[in-house]
Amino acid sequence: MIPRNRRVIDLSAIEENMRMLRSAVPSHARMMAVVKADGYGHGAAETAQAAIRGGADMLAVASAGEGRQLREQGIEAPVLVLGAVTESDVSEGVRYDLIQTVCSADMVRLCENAAKELQKQTEVHLKFDTGMGRIGVRNEAERDAVLRELGNCGNVRLTGAFTHFSDADGDEEGIRYTKEQYLRFQELTAPLPEGIIRHCCNSAAIHRFPDMSMDMVRAGISLYGYPPVTTELPLKPCMTWTADISYIKDLPAGSYVSYGRTYRSGKAVRAATITCGYGDGYFRAAGREGYVLIGGKRAKIIGRVCMDQMMADITDNENVSVGDEAVLIGRSGEEQITAEDLAAWAGTISYEILLSVGSRVDRIFQS
Ligand SMILES: *Cc1c(COP(=O)(O)O)cnc(C)c1O
């Protein structure tokens, strides 16, 4: 049975996107595929494998729990946990051979204690805060405190250092700020030992500042086909989201549709009911301006998006029947709706749209 509401993930597009991103940065730079938050909604393990086929050297997740899930699915590539290591996560991180992120002497100590207890060696990357204001050591003194503690630890090895740009997709001011962050990162990492992997570029920076690639770049949203800034790379969106038409009706002029009677038909309309709502992660706010694709044509969403269903106007589309597919994100004929479009209707960003697709929406992998 085909599920009533599904997202099809194009794994060869993920692989191809990774290949394109690789070609966009200097060849010495390693590629990290960011597969946190379940691969931005695309499925972490499947995405990771596709990215590895496309040339990814390392993976990144948000927490040790996400890293463990990759390991449990048989993924052996190096995995960095981007979030600061915590007392509750640290043992899991060591046990599953995840590279953990530290930004204080206490965090180094946590890793050392956990590693000793498990009789293992463990790797860490040191995070620098050069202007994001989230996590990271902010100055030489904080850095040196971490390095001193590392010197006291027999089971923890420092193998990388990184920082995160806050405005690499911004305007001219953002560009200036990013360059400052980059310079500060170079300054702060200068005394680190040879062989440390230094990395700072997210997707926006990969496209805008490939000369800042250093030893590795971290590709997230662009891997999924949604570069946050303009690029010549023909990156391809990897998720198609569709649902079914469960009912079709002809409504006379003056009919109300959905909660709150916010929509009233001016003339007679033919309306299709679709098996998708905000319970599936479709943004309720997107219903005001949004449309779906049915049979290669745009169909305006009418009335409020409900929890499990929504309605669309198919008056000018003769050939629609119950059981046909409505495309929420993806292509139909010549038409296309992207996560960017949905984000614009909902007042958010493509990242949040992709991540919001609900667990009720089945995932079908296509390679
Ligand atoms: C999420 C994340 C990324 C990926 O960002 P994109 O904009 O999706 O490429 C890179 N680095 C860090 C530290 C992150 O948290």
The ligand as an ORCA input file, in Angstrom:
! r2SCAN-3c Opt
* xyz 0 1
  C      24.203     23.160     11.325
  C      25.611     23.517     11.282
  C      26.284     23.569     10.051
  C      25.594     23.424      8.714
  O      25.015     24.659      8.341
  P      24.344     24.843      6.916
  O      23.970     26.285      6.868
  O      23.140     23.952      6.899
  O      25.327     24.437      5.899
  C      27.645     23.793     10.078
  N      28.301     23.993     11.241
  C      27.675     23.987     12.444
  C      28.452     24.223     13.669
  C      26.308     23.769     12.488
  O      25.692     23.787     13.678
*
